[in-house]
Amino acid sequence: MERLTISPEQQTIIDTFKAEQGSTFDPEPAEGTNLIEGDDLEVDNSWKVRVIAGQWGCVACIIPEWGDIILPIGLVPYITDRAGPNGETMPIYDPPDEETDNPSDEGGEGGAP
């Protein structure tokens, strides 16, 4: 997925929205995910959005294809691709920690006679 290009006019829309709503933003754009402000997402294999904040448990995004509308919506179940701030493809959830099976050294097995 390629990154969206945000024009100066779109940035003004984002800045105005954030100034008006700033005190209601959550620290994470969507709880339980690793989404961050500035991520670009593809939704339902069709339209792209820029994450601008988290709000009320949803992801607040600007949607250029819809006339630069900003909507706080629950996108997580519908995200089909993600490009991080540096353009890297990323999952929306951190991979689970892999458990390793390290057999304990119980001694007496396989040693020299």
N, C-alpha and C positions, 0 to 999 in steps of 0.2 A: 504494500500500500504506500502510495506517495503522500507526503505531507501536504496539507492545505496551505495555500498562500493567503495570509491575512493582510488585507489592504489597510492603509491608514484610516480609511473611513470605517471599516469593520472594527479596527482597534478602538476607535472612538466610541462605537456602539458598546463594545465590551467594557471599556473603562467607565462609561456612563452607567451601565447596568450594575457594575461592581460598586460604584460610588453610592448608588441608590439602595442596594441590597446588602452591602458589605457586612453589616453586623449580623446577618443571618447565615453566613457561610459556615459550613462544617470544616473541621481540619482536614478531613479526607474527602475527596470527591464522591466516593461511594464506599461505605463501610464494608470491610471484608475483602476489598480488592486492593490492588497496588496501583490503581489509576492515580495520575497526578495532573495538576493543572498544566495545560499545554499539550496533552495527548491528543492525537487525532484518531478518531474511531470511525469504522465503517459499521453501519447499522443495517441489519437484515439484508446483507449483500447488495445494498443499493445506494444509500446516501451517506455522506461523510459529515462529521461534526468535529468541532474543536472543543475540548473540555476547558471550561473557564473557571469552574468552581464546583464545590459540593453544596447542596442545599436541600434540607428536609429529607435526607436519605436518598436523594436522587443526584444525578449528574447534571449540572447546569451547563448547557452547550450552546454555541452559536451554530446555526445551520445555514451555511451560505446558499445551498440549493433551494431553500425556502425563503429567500429574500432577507437573509441575515437575521432571522428571528432567533431569539434566545429563549430556550425552554428548559425548565428544570424537570427532567423526566427520568423515570427508572429504566435506563438503557441496558443495564448489565445483562439480562437474559438474551438480548437481541444483538449484542456486539459480535460481529463476525470477523473483524480485523482491527488491529491497533498498531499505530506508529507512534513511538515515543518521541520526546522532544528532539532527539538527535536523528530521527528518521528510522530507528531500528524497529523491527517487528517484535512485538512483545505480547505475552499472555496478559490477561487482566487479573489473574490470580497468581500469587507466587507458587512455584511448584512445591509440593509437600516434601518435607525432609525425608530423605531415604534412610530407612533403618538398616544398619549393617549388622550382619550376623558374624560377630567375632567370637569364635569358640574360645572358651577360657582355657588357659594352660593348666591342665589338671596333673600334668607330670606323669611319668611312668609309661607313656605311650610312645612308641617309635623311637626310643632313645637307643644309644649304643649299649651293647651288652657289658 
